[in-house]
Amino acid sequence: MNIKYLEHKVRFLTNEKGQKTDVLIPLIVWEKLISLLNEKLSENSNTKAELIAELKQSLLDAQEGKTFPLEELWEGIE
């Protein structure tokens, strides 16, 4: 599935002012998008044990004074 394919399959719904409000896509495209999204989410998801371990390490780091200025933590996040 590529962008050119999608451009010809997507339809828009508009309101009375002609503004786009919704998108209609073929069911097969929707199912593929959901499948890809689920794959990405499962690739990036941490297990409960990993999250707890990271949280414990963060607390230990904070107790030892290993902290960062808030501005530094937000760098690169948009």
mmCIF file of the N, C-alpha and C atoms, coordinates in Angstrom:
data_MODEL
# 
_entry.id   MODEL 
# 
loop_
_atom_site.group_PDB 
_atom_site.id 
_atom_site.type_symbol 
_atom_site.label_atom_id 
_atom_site.label_alt_id 
_atom_site.label_comp_id 
_atom_site.label_asym_id 
_atom_site.label_entity_id 
_atom_site.label_seq_id 
_atom_site.pdbx_PDB_ins_code 
_atom_site.Cartn_x 
_atom_site.Cartn_y 
_atom_site.Cartn_z 
_atom_site.occupancy 
_atom_site.B_iso_or_equiv 
_atom_site.pdbx_formal_charge 
_atom_site.auth_seq_id 
_atom_site.auth_comp_id 
_atom_site.auth_asym_id 
_atom_site.auth_atom_id 
_atom_site.pdbx_PDB_model_num 
ATOM 1   N N  . MET A 1 1  ? 0.860   -1.175 0.000  1.00 0.00 ? 1  MET A N  1 
ATOM 2   C CA . MET A 1 1  ? 0.000   0.000  0.000  1.00 0.00 ? 1  MET A CA 1 
ATOM 3   C C  . MET A 1 1  ? 0.902   1.232  0.000  1.00 0.00 ? 1  MET A C  1 
ATOM 4   N N  . ASN A 1 2  ? 0.706   2.087  -0.990 1.00 0.00 ? 2  ASN A N  1 
ATOM 5   C CA . ASN A 1 2  ? 1.512   3.300  -1.048 1.00 0.00 ? 2  ASN A CA 1 
ATOM 6   C C  . ASN A 1 2  ? 0.611   4.532  -1.126 1.00 0.00 ? 2  ASN A C  1 
ATOM 7   N N  . ILE A 1 3  ? 1.222   5.675  -1.044 1.00 0.00 ? 3  ILE A N  1 
ATOM 8   C CA . ILE A 1 3  ? 0.474   6.940  -0.995 1.00 0.00 ? 3  ILE A CA 1 
ATOM 9   C C  . ILE A 1 3  ? -0.343  7.150  -2.275 1.00 0.00 ? 3  ILE A C  1 
ATOM 10  N N  . LYS A 1 4  ? 0.234   6.856  -3.429 1.00 0.00 ? 4  LYS A N  1 
ATOM 11  C CA . LYS A 1 4  ? -0.487  7.053  -4.688 1.00 0.00 ? 4  LYS A CA 1 
ATOM 12  C C  . LYS A 1 4  ? -1.763  6.219  -4.713 1.00 0.00 ? 4  LYS A C  1 
ATOM 13  N N  . TYR A 1 5  ? -1.679  4.975  -4.216 1.00 0.00 ? 5  TYR A N  1 
ATOM 14  C CA . TYR A 1 5  ? -2.850  4.108  -4.148 1.00 0.00 ? 5  TYR A CA 1 
ATOM 15  C C  . TYR A 1 5  ? -3.916  4.746  -3.257 1.00 0.00 ? 5  TYR A C  1 
ATOM 16  N N  . LEU A 1 6  ? -3.488  5.230  -2.101 1.00 0.00 ? 6  LEU A N  1 
ATOM 17  C CA . LEU A 1 6  ? -4.426  5.834  -1.156 1.00 0.00 ? 6  LEU A CA 1 
ATOM 18  C C  . LEU A 1 6  ? -5.075  7.092  -1.705 1.00 0.00 ? 6  LEU A C  1 
ATOM 19  N N  . GLU A 1 7  ? -4.313  7.894  -2.424 1.00 0.00 ? 7  GLU A N  1 
ATOM 20  C CA . GLU A 1 7  ? -4.854  9.144  -2.955 1.00 0.00 ? 7  GLU A CA 1 
ATOM 21  C C  . GLU A 1 7  ? -6.067  8.901  -3.846 1.00 0.00 ? 7  GLU A C  1 
ATOM 22  N N  . HIS A 1 8  ? -6.096  7.772  -4.533 1.00 0.00 ? 8  HIS A N  1 
ATOM 23  C CA . HIS A 1 8  ? -7.199  7.483  -5.452 1.00 0.00 ? 8  HIS A CA 1 
ATOM 24  C C  . HIS A 1 8  ? -8.350  6.757  -4.759 1.00 0.00 ? 8  HIS A C  1 
ATOM 25  N N  . LYS A 1 9  ? -8.132  6.261  -3.551 1.00 0.00 ? 9  LYS A N  1 
ATOM 26  C CA . LYS A 1 9  ? -9.155  5.506  -2.841 1.00 0.00 ? 9  LYS A CA 1 
ATOM 27  C C  . LYS A 1 9  ? -9.881  6.313  -1.765 1.00 0.00 ? 9  LYS A C  1 
ATOM 28  N N  . VAL A 1 10 ? -9.250  7.363  -1.280 1.00 0.00 ? 10 VAL A N  1 
ATOM 29  C CA . VAL A 1 10 ? -9.805  8.159  -0.176 1.00 0.00 ? 10 VAL A CA 1 
ATOM 30  C C  . VAL A 1 10 ? -10.848 9.132  -0.709 1.00 0.00 ? 10 VAL A C  1 
ATOM 31  N N  . ARG A 1 11 ? -11.953 9.235  0.041  1.00 0.00 ? 11 ARG A N  1 
ATOM 32  C CA . ARG A 1 11 ? -13.009 10.210 -0.281 1.00 0.00 ? 11 ARG A CA 1 
ATOM 33  C C  . ARG A 1 11 ? -13.259 11.048 0.967  1.00 0.00 ? 11 ARG A C  1 
ATOM 34  N N  . PHE A 1 12 ? -13.625 12.289 0.745  1.00 0.00 ? 12 PHE A N  1 
ATOM 35  C CA . PHE A 1 12 ? -13.869 13.193 1.858  1.00 0.00 ? 12 PHE A CA 1 
ATOM 36  C C  . PHE A 1 12 ? -15.344 13.548 1.947  1.00 0.00 ? 12 PHE A C  1 
ATOM 37  N N  . LEU A 1 13 ? -15.806 13.719 3.171  1.00 0.00 ? 13 LEU A N  1 
ATOM 38  C CA . LEU A 1 13 ? -17.138 14.247 3.422  1.00 0.00 ? 13 LEU A CA 1 
ATOM 39  C C  . LEU A 1 13 ? -16.964 15.704 3.835  1.00 0.00 ? 13 LEU A C  1 
ATOM 40  N N  . THR A 1 14 ? -17.884 16.542 3.389  1.00 0.00 ? 14 THR A N  1 
ATOM 41  C CA . THR A 1 14 ? -17.790 17.958 3.718  1.00 0.00 ? 14 THR A CA 1 
ATOM 42  C C  . THR A 1 14 ? -19.076 18.423 4.389  1.00 0.00 ? 14 THR A C  1 
ATOM 43  N N  . ASN A 1 15 ? -18.951 19.515 5.102  1.00 0.00 ? 15 ASN A N  1 
ATOM 44  C CA . ASN A 1 15 ? -20.140 20.114 5.723  1.00 0.00 ? 15 ASN A CA 1 
ATOM 45  C C  . ASN A 1 15 ? -20.787 21.075 4.730  1.00 0.00 ? 15 ASN A C  1 
ATOM 46  N N  . GLU A 1 16 ? -21.814 21.771 5.181  1.00 0.00 ? 16 GLU A N  1 
ATOM 47  C CA . GLU A 1 16 ? -22.533 22.688 4.293  1.00 0.00 ? 16 GLU A CA 1 
ATOM 48  C C  . GLU A 1 16 ? -21.672 23.847 3.802  1.00 0.00 ? 16 GLU A C  1 
ATOM 49  N N  . LYS A 1 17 ? -20.570 24.119 4.488  1.00 0.00 ? 17 LYS A N  1 
ATOM 50  C CA . LYS A 1 17 ? -19.657 25.189 4.074  1.00 0.00 ? 17 LYS A CA 1 
ATOM 51  C C  . LYS A 1 17 ? -18.580 24.688 3.122  1.00 0.00 ? 17 LYS A C  1 
ATOM 52  N N  . GLY A 1 18 ? -18.593 23.384 2.841  1.00 0.00 ? 18 GLY A N  1 
ATOM 53  C CA . GLY A 1 18 ? -17.598 22.813 1.940  1.00 0.00 ? 18 GLY A CA 1 
ATOM 54  C C  . GLY A 1 18 ? -16.295 22.435 2.633  1.00 0.00 ? 18 GLY A C  1 
ATOM 55  N N  . GLN A 1 19 ? -16.271 22.511 3.961  1.00 0.00 ? 19 GLN A N  1 
ATOM 56  C CA . GLN A 1 19 ? -15.074 22.151 4.719  1.00 0.00 ? 19 GLN A CA 1 
ATOM 57  C C  . GLN A 1 19 ? -15.037 20.640 4.937  1.00 0.00 ? 19 GLN A C  1 
ATOM 58  N N  . LYS A 1 20 ? -13.867 20.043 4.734  1.00 0.00 ? 20 LYS A N  1 
ATOM 59  C CA . LYS A 1 20 ? -13.719 18.610 4.946  1.00 0.00 ? 20 LYS A CA 1 
ATOM 60  C C  . LYS A 1 20 ? -13.914 18.294 6.428  1.00 0.00 ? 20 LYS A C  1 
ATOM 61  N N  . THR A 1 21 ? -14.758 17.304 6.706  1.00 0.00 ? 21 THR A N  1 
ATOM 62  C CA . THR A 1 21 ? -15.042 16.933 8.088  1.00 0.00 ? 21 THR A CA 1 
ATOM 63  C C  . THR A 1 21 ? -14.698 15.483 8.398  1.00 0.00 ? 21 THR A C  1 
ATOM 64  N N  . ASP A 1 22 ? -14.745 14.623 7.395  1.00 0.00 ? 22 ASP A N  1 
ATOM 65  C CA . ASP A 1 22 ? -14.501 13.201 7.604  1.00 0.00 ? 22 ASP A CA 1 
ATOM 66  C C  . ASP A 1 22 ? -13.836 12.607 6.370  1.00 0.00 ? 22 ASP A C  1 
ATOM 67  N N  . VAL A 1 23 ? -13.301 11.409 6.572  1.00 0.00 ? 23 VAL A N  1 
ATOM 68  C CA . VAL A 1 23 ? -12.638 10.706 5.483  1.00 0.00 ? 23 VAL A CA 1 
ATOM 69  C C  . VAL A 1 23 ? -13.252 9.323  5.348  1.00 0.00 ? 23 VAL A C  1 
ATOM 70  N N  . LEU A 1 24 ? -13.526 8.932  4.127  1.00 0.00 ? 24 LEU A N  1 
ATOM 71  C CA . LEU A 1 24 ? -13.987 7.576  3.844  1.00 0.00 ? 24 LEU A CA 1 
ATOM 72  C C  . LEU A 1 24 ? -12.850 6.826  3.154  1.00 0.00 ? 24 LEU A C  1 
ATOM 73  N N  . ILE A 1 25 ? -12.527 5.674  3.683  1.00 0.00 ? 25 ILE A N  1 
ATOM 74  C CA . ILE A 1 25 ? -11.502 4.845  3.049  1.00 0.00 ? 25 ILE A CA 1 
ATOM 75  C C  . ILE A 1 25 ? -12.058 3.435  2.904  1.00 0.00 ? 25 ILE A C  1 
ATOM 76  N N  . PRO A 1 26 ? -11.578 2.695  1.910  1.00 0.00 ? 26 PRO A N  1 
ATOM 77  C CA . PRO A 1 26 ? -12.048 1.325  1.745  1.00 0.00 ? 26 PRO A CA 1 
ATOM 78  C C  . PRO A 1 26 ? -11.721 0.488  2.985  1.00 0.00 ? 26 PRO A C  1 
ATOM 79  N N  . LEU A 1 27 ? -12.582 -0.464 3.272  1.00 0.00 ? 27 LEU A N  1 
ATOM 80  C CA . LEU A 1 27 ? -12.401 -1.313 4.445  1.00 0.00 ? 27 LEU A CA 1 
ATOM 81  C C  . LEU A 1 27 ? -11.054 -2.019 4.434  1.00 0.00 ? 27 LEU A C  1 
ATOM 82  N N  . ILE A 1 28 ? -10.612 -2.485 3.302  1.00 0.00 ? 28 ILE A N  1 
ATOM 83  C CA . ILE A 1 28 ? -9.330  -3.197 3.234  1.00 0.00 ? 28 ILE A CA 1 
ATOM 84  C C  . ILE A 1 28 ? -8.169  -2.283 3.632  1.00 0.00 ? 28 ILE A C  1 
ATOM 85  N N  . VAL A 1 29 ? -8.262  -1.013 3.260  1.00 0.00 ? 29 VAL A N  1 
ATOM 86  C CA . VAL A 1 29 ? -7.224  -0.040 3.646  1.00 0.00 ? 29 VAL A CA 1 
ATOM 87  C C  . VAL A 1 29 ? -7.278  0.181  5.153  1.00 0.00 ? 29 VAL A C  1 
ATOM 88  N N  . TRP A 1 30 ? -8.466  0.352  5.710  1.00 0.00 ? 30 TRP A N  1 
ATOM 89  C CA . TRP A 1 30 ? -8.633  0.528  7.150  1.00 0.00 ? 30 TRP A CA 1 
ATOM 90  C C  . TRP A 1 30 ? -8.042  -0.658 7.911  1.00 0.00 ? 30 TRP A C  1 
ATOM 91  N N  . GLU A 1 31 ? -8.376  -1.864 7.495  1.00 0.00 ? 31 GLU A N  1 
ATOM 92  C CA . GLU A 1 31 ? -7.882  -3.065 8.174  1.00 0.00 ? 31 GLU A CA 1 
ATOM 93  C C  . GLU A 1 31 ? -6.362  -3.147 8.117  1.00 0.00 ? 31 GLU A C  1 
ATOM 94  N N  . LYS A 1 32 ? -5.775  -2.777 6.988  1.00 0.00 ? 32 LYS A N  1 
ATOM 95  C CA . LYS A 1 32 ? -4.316  -2.789 6.859  1.00 0.00 ? 32 LYS A CA 1 
ATOM 96  C C  . LYS A 1 32 ? -3.695  -1.741 7.782  1.00 0.00 ? 32 LYS A C  1 
ATOM 97  N N  . LEU A 1 33 ? -4.291  -0.549 7.844  1.00 0.00 ? 33 LEU A N  1 
ATOM 98  C CA . LEU A 1 33 ? -3.770  0.503  8.726  1.00 0.00 ? 33 LEU A CA 1 
ATOM 99  C C  . LEU A 1 33 ? -3.821  0.071  10.192 1.00 0.00 ? 33 LEU A C  1 
ATOM 100 N N  . ILE A 1 34 ? -4.935  -0.534 10.600 1.00 0.00 ? 34 ILE A N  1 
ATOM 101 C CA . ILE A 1 34 ? -5.075  -0.995 11.978 1.00 0.00 ? 34 ILE A CA 1 
ATOM 102 C C  . ILE A 1 34 ? -4.058  -2.094 12.267 1.00 0.00 ? 34 ILE A C  1 
ATOM 103 N N  . SER A 1 35 ? -3.865  -2.987 11.330 1.00 0.00 ? 35 SER A N  1 
ATOM 104 C CA . SER A 1 35 ? -2.893  -4.060 11.498 1.00 0.00 ? 35 SER A CA 1 
ATOM 105 C C  . SER A 1 35 ? -1.476  -3.504 11.673 1.00 0.00 ? 35 SER A C  1 
ATOM 106 N N  . LEU A 1 36 ? -1.121  -2.545 10.811 1.00 0.00 ? 36 LEU A N  1 
ATOM 107 C CA . LEU A 1 36 ? 0.208   -1.921 10.912 1.00 0.00 ? 36 LEU A CA 1 
ATOM 108 C C  . LEU A 1 36 ? 0.379   -1.175 12.227 1.00 0.00 ? 36 LEU A C  1 
ATOM 109 N N  . LEU A 1 37 ? -0.662  -0.488 12.654 1.00 0.00 ? 37 LEU A N  1 
ATOM 110 C CA . LEU A 1 37 ? -0.618  0.244  13.918 1.00 0.00 ? 37 LEU A CA 1 
ATOM 111 C C  . LEU A 1 37 ? -0.429  -0.712 15.089 1.00 0.00 ? 37 LEU A C  1 
ATOM 112 N N  . ASN A 1 38 ? -1.173  -1.796 15.092 1.00 0.00 ? 38 ASN A N  1 
ATOM 113 C CA . ASN A 1 38 ? -1.036  -2.792 16.163 1.00 0.00 ? 38 ASN A CA 1 
ATOM 114 C C  . ASN A 1 38 ? 0.361   -3.396 16.198 1.00 0.00 ? 38 ASN A C  1 
ATOM 115 N N  . GLU A 1 39 ? 0.934   -3.647 15.023 1.00 0.00 ? 39 GLU A N  1 
ATOM 116 C CA . GLU A 1 39 ? 2.302   -4.176 14.962 1.00 0.00 ? 39 GLU A CA 1 
ATOM 117 C C  . GLU A 1 39 ? 3.283   -3.188 15.578 1.00 0.00 ? 39 GLU A C  1 
ATOM 118 N N  . LYS A 1 40 ? 3.145   -1.917 15.214 1.00 0.00 ? 40 LYS A N  1 
ATOM 119 C CA . LYS A 1 40 ? 4.050   -0.887 15.746 1.00 0.00 ? 40 LYS A CA 1 
ATOM 120 C C  . LYS A 1 40 ? 3.899   -0.752 17.251 1.00 0.00 ? 40 LYS A C  1 
ATOM 121 N N  . LEU A 1 41 ? 2.670   -0.764 17.730 1.00 0.00 ? 41 LEU A N  1 
ATOM 122 C CA . LEU A 1 41 ? 2.437   -0.626 19.161 1.00 0.00 ? 41 LEU A CA 1 
ATOM 123 C C  . LEU A 1 41 ? 3.035   -1.800 19.924 1.00 0.00 ? 41 LEU A C  1 
ATOM 124 N N  . SER A 1 42 ? 2.888   -3.001 19.391 1.00 0.00 ? 42 SER A N  1 
ATOM 125 C CA . SER A 1 42 ? 3.421   -4.161 20.106 1.00 0.00 ? 42 SER A CA 1 
ATOM 126 C C  . SER A 1 42 ? 4.943   -4.187 20.060 1.00 0.00 ? 42 SER A C  1 
ATOM 127 N N  . GLU A 1 43 ? 5.541   -3.657 18.987 1.00 0.00 ? 43 GLU A N  1 
ATOM 128 C CA . GLU A 1 43 ? 6.998   -3.581 18.900 1.00 0.00 ? 43 GLU A CA 1 
ATOM 129 C C  . GLU A 1 43 ? 7.560   -2.633 19.944 1.00 0.00 ? 43 GLU A C  1 
ATOM 130 N N  . ASN A 1 44 ? 6.839   -1.557 20.217 1.00 0.00 ? 44 ASN A N  1 
ATOM 131 C CA . ASN A 1 44 ? 7.332   -0.513 21.107 1.00 0.00 ? 44 ASN A CA 1 
ATOM 132 C C  . ASN A 1 44 ? 6.851   -0.652 22.540 1.00 0.00 ? 44 ASN A C  1 
ATOM 133 N N  . SER A 1 45 ? 5.987   -1.609 22.804 1.00 0.00 ? 45 SER A N  1 
ATOM 134 C CA . SER A 1 45 ? 5.431   -1.686 24.153 1.00 0.00 ? 45 SER A CA 1 
ATOM 135 C C  . SER A 1 45 ? 6.383   -2.400 25.099 1.00 0.00 ? 45 SER A C  1 
ATOM 136 N N  . ASN A 1 46 ? 6.450   -1.892 26.300 1.00 0.00 ? 46 ASN A N  1 
ATOM 137 C CA . ASN A 1 46 ? 7.255   -2.498 27.351 1.00 0.00 ? 46 ASN A CA 1 
ATOM 138 C C  . ASN A 1 46 ? 6.381   -3.422 28.180 1.00 0.00 ? 46 ASN A C  1 
ATOM 139 N N  . THR A 1 47 ? 6.995   -4.447 28.693 1.00 0.00 ? 47 THR A N  1 
ATOM 140 C CA . THR A 1 47 ? 6.254   -5.316 29.591 1.00 0.00 ? 47 THR A CA 1 
ATOM 141 C C  . THR A 1 47 ? 6.117   -4.615 30.939 1.00 0.00 ? 47 THR A C  1 
ATOM 142 N N  . LYS A 1 48 ? 5.199   -5.094 31.740 1.00 0.00 ? 48 LYS A N  1 
ATOM 143 C CA . LYS A 1 48 ? 4.984   -4.518 33.061 1.00 0.00 ? 48 LYS A CA 1 
ATOM 144 C C  . LYS A 1 48 ? 6.269   -4.591 33.883 1.00 0.00 ? 48 LYS A C  1 
ATOM 145 N N  . ALA A 1 49 ? 6.974   -5.724 33.795 1.00 0.00 ? 49 ALA A N  1 
ATOM 146 C CA . ALA A 1 49 ? 8.219   -5.892 34.546 1.00 0.00 ? 49 ALA A CA 1 
ATOM 147 C C  . ALA A 1 49 ? 9.275   -4.873 34.109 1.00 0.00 ? 49 ALA A C  1 
ATOM 148 N N  . GLU A 1 50 ? 9.357   -4.611 32.792 1.00 0.00 ? 50 GLU A N  1 
ATOM 149 C CA . GLU A 1 50 ? 10.326  -3.632 32.295 1.00 0.00 ? 50 GLU A CA 1 
ATOM 150 C C  . GLU A 1 50 ? 9.983   -2.232 32.801 1.00 0.00 ? 50 GLU A C  1 
ATOM 151 N N  . LEU A 1 51 ? 8.711   -1.889 32.771 1.00 0.00 ? 51 LEU A N  1 
ATOM 152 C CA . LEU A 1 51 ? 8.291   -0.576 33.251 1.00 0.00 ? 51 LEU A CA 1 
ATOM 153 C C  . LEU A 1 51 ? 8.594   -0.389 34.734 1.00 0.00 ? 51 LEU A C  1 
ATOM 154 N N  . ILE A 1 52 ? 8.348   -1.425 35.528 1.00 0.00 ? 52 ILE A N  1 
ATOM 155 C CA . ILE A 1 52 ? 8.627   -1.351 36.966 1.00 0.00 ? 52 ILE A CA 1 
ATOM 156 C C  . ILE A 1 52 ? 10.121  -1.214 37.196 1.00 0.00 ? 52 ILE A C  1 
ATOM 157 N N  . ALA A 1 53 ? 10.933  -1.965 36.458 1.00 0.00 ? 53 ALA A N  1 
ATOM 158 C CA . ALA A 1 53 ? 12.386  -1.882 36.592 1.00 0.00 ? 53 ALA A CA 1 
ATOM 159 C C  . ALA A 1 53 ? 12.883  -0.481 36.237 1.00 0.00 ? 53 ALA A C  1 
ATOM 160 N N  . GLU A 1 54 ? 12.338  0.102  35.158 1.00 0.00 ? 54 GLU A N  1 
ATOM 161 C CA . GLU A 1 54 ? 12.738  1.451  34.767 1.00 0.00 ? 54 GLU A CA 1 
ATOM 162 C C  . GLU A 1 54 ? 12.326  2.482  35.812 1.00 0.00 ? 54 GLU A C  1 
ATOM 163 N N  . LEU A 1 55 ? 11.149  2.303  36.379 1.00 0.00 ? 55 LEU A N  1 
ATOM 164 C CA . LEU A 1 55 ? 10.682  3.218  37.417 1.00 0.00 ? 55 LEU A CA 1 
ATOM 165 C C  . LEU A 1 55 ? 11.570  3.135  38.659 1.00 0.00 ? 55 LEU A C  1 
ATOM 166 N N  . LYS A 1 56 ? 11.920  1.910  39.066 1.00 0.00 ? 56 LYS A N  1 
ATOM 167 C CA . LYS A 1 56 ? 12.816  1.735  40.222 1.00 0.00 ? 56 LYS A CA 1 
ATOM 168 C C  . LYS A 1 56 ? 14.161  2.394  39.968 1.00 0.00 ? 56 LYS A C  1 
ATOM 169 N N  . GLN A 1 57 ? 14.704  2.205  38.770 1.00 0.00 ? 57 GLN A N  1 
ATOM 170 C CA . GLN A 1 57 ? 15.990  2.815  38.447 1.00 0.00 ? 57 GLN A CA 1 
ATOM 171 C C  . GLN A 1 57 ? 15.889  4.333  38.473 1.00 0.00 ? 57 GLN A C  1 
ATOM 172 N N  . SER A 1 58 ? 14.789  4.863  37.977 1.00 0.00 ? 58 SER A N  1 
ATOM 173 C CA . SER A 1 58 ? 14.590  6.311  37.997 1.00 0.00 ? 58 SER A CA 1 
ATOM 174 C C  . SER A 1 58 ? 14.550  6.848  39.418 1.00 0.00 ? 58 SER A C  1 
ATOM 175 N N  . LEU A 1 59 ? 13.887  6.127  40.317 1.00 0.00 ? 59 LEU A N  1 
ATOM 176 C CA . LEU A 1 59 ? 13.820  6.541  41.720 1.00 0.00 ? 59 LEU A CA 1 
ATOM 177 C C  . LEU A 1 59 ? 15.197  6.484  42.374 1.00 0.00 ? 59 LEU A C  1 
ATOM 178 N N  . LEU A 1 60 ? 15.967  5.432  42.084 1.00 0.00 ? 60 LEU A N  1 
ATOM 179 C CA . LEU A 1 60 ? 17.331  5.334  42.619 1.00 0.00 ? 60 LEU A CA 1 
ATOM 180 C C  . LEU A 1 60 ? 18.194  6.473  42.106 1.00 0.00 ? 60 LEU A C  1 
ATOM 181 N N  . ASP A 1 61 ? 18.080  6.776  40.812 1.00 0.00 ? 61 ASP A N  1 
ATOM 182 C CA . ASP A 1 61 ? 18.844  7.880  40.238 1.00 0.00 ? 61 ASP A CA 1 
ATOM 183 C C  . ASP A 1 61 ? 18.486  9.203  40.919 1.00 0.00 ? 61 ASP A C  1 
ATOM 184 N N  . ALA A 1 62 ? 17.205  9.423  41.165 1.00 0.00 ? 62 ALA A N  1 
ATOM 185 C CA . ALA A 1 62 ? 16.763  10.654 41.817 1.00 0.00 ? 62 ALA A CA 1 
ATOM 186 C C  . ALA A 1 62 ? 17.315  10.745 43.237 1.00 0.00 ? 62 ALA A C  1 
ATOM 187 N N  . GLN A 1 63 ? 17.328  9.627  43.967 1.00 0.00 ? 63 GLN A N  1 
ATOM 188 C CA . GLN A 1 63 ? 17.856  9.613  45.333 1.00 0.00 ? 63 GLN A CA 1 
ATOM 189 C C  . GLN A 1 63 ? 19.342  9.948  45.351 1.00 0.00 ? 63 GLN A C  1 
ATOM 190 N N  . GLU A 1 64 ? 20.052  9.545  44.294 1.00 0.00 ? 64 GLU A N  1 
ATOM 191 C CA . GLU A 1 64 ? 21.493  9.802  44.211 1.00 0.00 ? 64 GLU A CA 1 
ATOM 192 C C  . GLU A 1 64 ? 21.790  11.172 43.618 1.00 0.00 ? 64 GLU A C  1 
ATOM 193 N N  . GLY A 1 65 ? 20.759  11.932 43.309 1.00 0.00 ? 65 GLY A N  1 
ATOM 194 C CA . GLY A 1 65 ? 20.963  13.270 42.774 1.00 0.00 ? 65 GLY A CA 1 
ATOM 195 C C  . GLY A 1 65 ? 21.226  13.295 41.280 1.00 0.00 ? 65 GLY A C  1 
ATOM 196 N N  . LYS A 1 66 ? 21.033  12.182 40.627 1.00 0.00 ? 66 LYS A N  1 
ATOM 197 C CA . LYS A 1 66 ? 21.224  12.129 39.175 1.00 0.00 ? 66 LYS A CA 1 
ATOM 198 C C  . LYS A 1 66 ? 19.949  12.636 38.503 1.00 0.00 ? 66 LYS A C  1 
ATOM 199 N N  . THR A 1 67 ? 19.851  13.946 38.429 1.00 0.00 ? 67 THR A N  1 
ATOM 200 C CA . THR A 1 67 ? 18.661  14.557 37.840 1.00 0.00 ? 67 THR A CA 1 
ATOM 201 C C  . THR A 1 67 ? 19.074  15.490 36.718 1.00 0.00 ? 67 THR A C  1 
ATOM 202 N N  . PHE A 1 68 ? 18.107  15.926 35.948 1.00 0.00 ? 68 PHE A N  1 
ATOM 203 C CA . PHE A 1 68 ? 18.357  16.810 34.824 1.00 0.00 ? 68 PHE A CA 1 
ATOM 204 C C  . PHE A 1 68 ? 17.426  18.011 34.937 1.00 0.00 ? 68 PHE A C  1 
ATOM 205 N N  . PRO A 1 69 ? 17.879  19.180 34.453 1.00 0.00 ? 69 PRO A N  1 
ATOM 206 C CA . PRO A 1 69 ? 16.980  20.330 34.419 1.00 0.00 ? 69 PRO A CA 1 
ATOM 207 C C  . PRO A 1 69 ? 15.781  20.021 33.528 1.00 0.00 ? 69 PRO A C  1 
ATOM 208 N N  . LEU A 1 70 ? 14.620  20.520 33.891 1.00 0.00 ? 70 LEU A N  1 
ATOM 209 C CA . LEU A 1 70 ? 13.396  20.255 33.150 1.00 0.00 ? 70 LEU A CA 1 
ATOM 210 C C  . LEU A 1 70 ? 13.528  20.650 31.677 1.00 0.00 ? 70 LEU A C  1 
ATOM 211 N N  . GLU A 1 71 ? 14.185  21.773 31.420 1.00 0.00 ? 71 GLU A N  1 
ATOM 212 C CA . GLU A 1 71 ? 14.349  22.233 30.039 1.00 0.00 ? 71 GLU A CA 1 
ATOM 213 C C  . GLU A 1 71 ? 15.103  21.189 29.213 1.00 0.00 ? 71 GLU A C  1 
ATOM 214 N N  . GLU A 1 72 ? 16.082  20.556 29.833 1.00 0.00 ? 72 GLU A N  1 
ATOM 215 C CA . GLU A 1 72 ? 16.889  19.559 29.134 1.00 0.00 ? 72 GLU A CA 1 
ATOM 216 C C  . GLU A 1 72 ? 16.056  18.318 28.810 1.00 0.00 ? 72 GLU A C  1 
ATOM 217 N N  . LEU A 1 73 ? 15.149  17.960 29.697 1.00 0.00 ? 73 LEU A N  1 
ATOM 218 C CA . LEU A 1 73 ? 14.315  16.789 29.467 1.00 0.00 ? 73 LEU A CA 1 
ATOM 219 C C  . LEU A 1 73 ? 13.359  16.989 28.298 1.00 0.00 ? 73 LEU A C  1 
ATOM 220 N N  . TRP A 1 74 ? 12.940  18.230 28.056 1.00 0.00 ? 74 TRP A N  1 
ATOM 221 C CA . TRP A 1 74 ? 11.982  18.501 26.984 1.00 0.00 ? 74 TRP A CA 1 
ATOM 222 C C  . TRP A 1 74 ? 12.632  18.743 25.651 1.00 0.00 ? 74 TRP A C  1 
ATOM 223 N N  . GLU A 1 75 ? 13.964  18.832 25.591 1.00 0.00 ? 75 GLU A N  1 
ATOM 224 C CA . GLU A 1 75 ? 14.660  19.100 24.329 1.00 0.00 ? 75 GLU A CA 1 
ATOM 225 C C  . GLU A 1 75 ? 14.346  17.995 23.318 1.00 0.00 ? 75 GLU A C  1 
ATOM 226 N N  . GLY A 1 76 ? 14.015  18.405 22.100 1.00 0.00 ? 76 GLY A N  1 
ATOM 227 C CA . GLY A 1 76 ? 13.751  17.449 21.040 1.00 0.00 ? 76 GLY A CA 1 
ATOM 228 C C  . GLY A 1 76 ? 12.324  16.913 21.020 1.00 0.00 ? 76 GLY A C  1 
ATOM 229 N N  . ILE A 1 77 ? 11.518  17.285 22.013 1.00 0.00 ? 77 ILE A N  1 
ATOM 230 C CA . ILE A 1 77 ? 10.130  16.838 22.043 1.00 0.00 ? 77 ILE A CA 1 
ATOM 231 C C  . ILE A 1 77 ? 9.256   17.957 21.501 1.00 0.00 ? 77 ILE A C  1 
ATOM 232 N N  . GLU A 1 78 ? 8.437   17.620 20.536 1.00 0.00 ? 78 GLU A N  1 
ATOM 233 C CA . GLU A 1 78 ? 7.557   18.645 19.949 1.00 0.00 ? 78 GLU A CA 1 
ATOM 234 C C  . GLU A 1 78 ? 6.133   18.316 20.219 1.00 0.00 ? 78 GLU A C  1 
# 
